[in-house]
Amino acid sequence: MAAAAAAANAATSVKKKEKSSLLVFDSEEDLSVALAKYTAELSGRFADERGAFSVVVSGGSLIKSLRKLVEGPYAESVEWGKWHVFWVDERVVPKDHPDSNYKLAYDAFLSKVPIPPGHVYAINDSLPAEGAADDYETCLKQLVKTGTVQQSAATGFPKFDLMLLGMGPDGHVASLFPGHPLLQEKERWVTFIKDSPKPPSDRITFTFPVINSSANIALVATGAGKAGVVHQVFGDEHTMSELLPVQMVALEDGELTWFADKAAASKVQDKANL
Ligand SMILES: O=C1O[C@H](COP(=O)(O)O)[C@@H](O)[C@H](O)[C@H]1O
């Protein structure tokens, strides 16, 4: 059974919209269990099919929701040696800084499983934002050449096996914020921002063409603070307002699955009676 279909079986309710599904779980704990199972299934499939699994993570609350993946049975059964880990966005701070997305993932996740250190692609934190974005893009281009990261035949952009993404209460994904000109970037794989409305100001981020070339995306929304955005995406009312960044996540040739807890889906449930 496909990973998303198995996760849907564990959800309390499922709502489909265009090319995405919203899975709603009774609690963040249940969501975390289903997210671990979904990720482990995809890991097994890609490790078998192509001998590698390229995984992109965001920062923020998503990392806490990955906690079940580093516990039994997955801690033992996942082929961690085949994982290659990337960040969809990173704050331009030293790796041991409390704002670092690398540090967040390392402390809660990466330090607990045997992923080879050479398979963990953190940014070069000695460079300013522009240089760090160039450096990360060069690294990705090399990994696409060697086949560690696949390339989308449809778009020419890298095609990551799985992106595990959070989103902000304002609807931002990665470091792509509402109304920012970076939302329109069409050429670059990785770019930089020096005026992030959410501190810290200097960050690097994947662009939408890369995000939207993924094979699978899990978009994770937990807590009441995300309810307005989940409603804007999955509610049945049609507003004419400008699309939020999270509404611009639209896979060219892949599967987009939203994982939400009851609190994050509360406004959709009220209105749509899932
Ligand atoms: O600044 C960031 O925020 C978003 C959302 O974080 P959350 O704590 O509201 O879930 C995160 O996805 C992104 O990676 C991070 O840099």
The ligand as an SDF file (V2000), in Angstrom:
LIG
                    3D

 16 16  0  0  0  0  0  0  0  0999 V2000
   11.0890   30.0650   10.4910 O   0  0  0  0  0  0  0  0  0  0  0  0
   10.6340   28.9850   10.1760 C   0  0  0  0  0  0  0  0  0  0  0  0
    9.3150   28.7220   10.3960 O   0  0  0  0  0  0  0  0  0  0  0  0
    8.6060   27.6900    9.7150 C   0  0  0  0  0  0  0  0  0  0  0  0
    7.3600   27.3600   10.5270 C   0  0  0  0  0  0  0  0  0  0  0  0
    7.7220   27.0680   11.8650 O   0  0  0  0  0  0  0  0  0  0  0  0
    6.6430   26.5720   12.9480 P   0  0  0  0  0  0  0  0  0  0  0  0
    7.4040   26.5330   14.2500 O   0  0  0  0  0  0  0  0  0  0  0  0
    5.5210   27.5720   12.9500 O   0  0  0  0  0  0  0  0  0  0  0  0
    6.1760   25.2170   12.5350 O   0  0  0  0  0  0  0  0  0  0  0  0
    9.4930   26.4890    9.4310 C   0  0  0  0  0  0  0  0  0  0  0  0
    8.8020   25.5700    8.6230 O   0  0  0  0  0  0  0  0  0  0  0  0
   10.7790   26.9810    8.7630 C   0  0  0  0  0  0  0  0  0  0  0  0
   11.6130   25.9080    8.4150 O   0  0  0  0  0  0  0  0  0  0  0  0
   11.4980   27.8780    9.7260 C   0  0  0  0  0  0  0  0  0  0  0  0
   12.7440   28.3680    9.2410 O   0  0  0  0  0  0  0  0  0  0  0  0
  1  2  2  0
  2  3  1  0
  2 15  1  0
  3  4  1  0
  4  5  1  0
  4 11  1  0
  5  6  1  0
  6  7  1  0
  7  8  2  0
  7  9  1  0
  7 10  1  0
 11 12  1  0
 11 13  1  0
 13 14  1  0
 13 15  1  0
 15 16  1  0
M  END
$$$$
